[in-house]
Amino acid sequence: MLLVSFITTTSIPSIVCLAIPAKVLDIKGDVATVDFGGIKREVDISLTDAVVGQYVIVHTGFAIQVLDEEEAQETLAFFDQILGENVA
């Protein structure tokens, strides 16, 4: 699942926001350490019921949805294809 939103305002014609899948590595309270293809970051998971090992969609530092692994891998493969890099 690739989440893309377009926002139109009078001052800025459009802004594209991407929500990226990441694998949950560790959880402490409402903060999880997640892996974005080798880059580890801390994100707030209070909006989900994520557990270690699952994939989540992250947007602006918040996990907003839990994904199954197949869907996450498909999305990461899509990013890999369009960016020409290994992000999976």
N, C-alpha and C positions, 0 to 999 in steps of 0.2 A: 504494500500500500504506500503510495507516494502522495503525501498531502501537500498541496500547493494552494495558497490563497492569494488572491489579487485584491488589493485595496486601492480605491480611487479617491483622491482628494483634489481640491482645487490647486494646491501648491505642488503636489507631486502626482504626475499622471498615473503611475502604478508602482506598487511595491510587491515583489514576489517573496513570499515567506515559505521556507521549506521546513518540514518536520522530518527528521532523520531517524532511522531505526538504530538502536544501540542494544547491546547485550548487557544484562544486569550481572555484575560480577560480585558485588557485596552490598549489603544493606545495613545501615545503622539508623534506626528510627525512620524518619521520613526522607532520608538522604541515601541515595544509592551511588555507588561507583559503577559507571557503565563504560563499555568499550565501543568506540566508533572506529572500527577497523584498525586497531592498534593505538588509537588515541584515547586515553582514559580521562574521564571528567566526572565530577559529582553533579547529580541532578536531583531535583525534588520529585519524589514519587508519591506524594500524598494524594494525588488525584487518581491513583490506580491501586490495584491489589497485586502489583508485581512482586515476583519472588526471584531469587537468584537463579540464573540460567535462562530466564525468559528474555524475549526481546520487547522493547518498548519504543514507541514513537516519542521523540523528544522535540519539543518546540520551546524556544526561549528559556531553556534551563528546567523545564518541567516535563516529566513523563506524562503524556496525555492519553495514552492508550497502550494496552498490551497486545502484542502481535504473536501469532504462531510462528514457529521457526521457518516454515516453508515460505510464508508471505514475506517475512523479513529478508530471507535470502534472495527472493525474487526482486525485491526493491533494491537491495544492495547490488545485485547483478545489473540492474537497470542503471544505477549510478555509475557502476564500473564501465558499462558500455558507453554512456554519454560523456564521461569524464576521461575515459581512456586510461584509468588507473585501477589499481587493486584496492577497492574500499571494503570488500567483503571480509 
